[in-house]
Amino acid sequence: MSCSQNLAAPEDLHPSLWRASQLARAGTRCVDTGHAALSSQLPGGGWPVGTLVDLLLQQPGIGEMRLLRPALAAATGRRIVLLQPPHTPQALALAALGVPPSQLIWLRTSRGADALWAAEQVLRSGSCGALLFWANHARGESLRRLHLAAQCGETLFFMMRPLASAQDSSPAPLRLSLRPAPGGLDISFVKRRGPQRDAPLFLPLNPIVFQRHASVDRPVFAPAAARGVQPALVQ
């Protein structure tokens, strides 16, 4: 028997090790992205729960909600928190995404520190299926606190940040940059536990189809104050 046959697989020695030519095993449970081409490029074959996932956007509204649509729809029965979304959530759009408005908590604050505090409370509560947090600026220390808080439960945690943030370090094991493309998104793999991929992945996204009788301009509900997040989570 050759020496190479006696070598143990890196992941058998420690879960944080993997061969550079292969995708690592997922350290946590993963939720299918609903997009086969994307799932095949991610460790564990989906979005990891209980960890920070960095989505770096050229600009908000380029299709990030359609990208997350299957994962959010799969969180049926658990609360989904929208923290600092760039636009007022609309009942029609959320229903078209397969997310009942009654399942959502919308949080808005005027201070970045309050938004970070609210995100940490949501993650540590473990009561929500997903947290989507839009943040223009976040220090490395704040990201590390949120990443640790996410490990307290099994919440899908996505931070939507500007594309320029790709130049900054982040504890997130998965970082994707998203750029609009005709009919979908170009996704680049800024960081993943696996081989480097230089070419972006084009992911086609279907447009959202609205029902004619619904009102596009009807907001979901009034936003909750960030400091009132704990009572909202235990209702």
Protein Blocks (a to p, Z undefined) as FASTA:
>chain_A
ZZklmpccfklmpmkbccfkbccddfbdcddehiaklmmmpghhiacehiacddddfbgh
ilpmmmmmmmmmmmgoiacddehiabdcdfklmmmnopafklpccdddfbfklmmmmmmm
mmmnopafbdcdddfbdcfklmmmmmmmmmmmccdcdddddfklmmpccfbfbdcddddd
ehiacdddfbacddddfbdcddddddddddfkbcfklcfbdcddfklmmmmmmZZ
